[in-house]
Amino acid sequence: MIISAKKNPDQAQTSNRILMGTEIKGDITSNGDFRIDGKLYGNITLEGKLVIGEQGVVEGEIRCKNVTIAGTYKGKTQVTELTELMATAVVQADLVTAKLSVEPGAEFT
């Protein structure tokens, strides 16, 4: 079943992205999902999933439902469901999560 963005505009705007070459200093709050391929220096609070791409850098506190980290992250993390650390991840964090998945090659301190 396909839902039209015109009939349900809230659902059409549930995914956001910070592209490579973009640097943000500040806090982000969103009801949807978020992908970071640039740099974020601040806290991020989501109701959905956060993806930090291979080129992504995040320093700050993360609060979300699920997170997949393939880039660099430093800070405190509170995840209600699943945290995935991909092989390219470099993570220095205090981590509270329900489930943890770590690929071989990921750096986690």
Buried (B, 14 or more C-beta within 10 A) or exposed (E): EEEEEEEEEEEEEEBBEBEEEEEBEEEBEBEBBBBBBBBBBBBBBBBBBBBBBBBBBBBBBBBBBBBBBBBBBBBEBBBEEBBBBBEBBBBEBEBEBEEEEBEEEBEBE
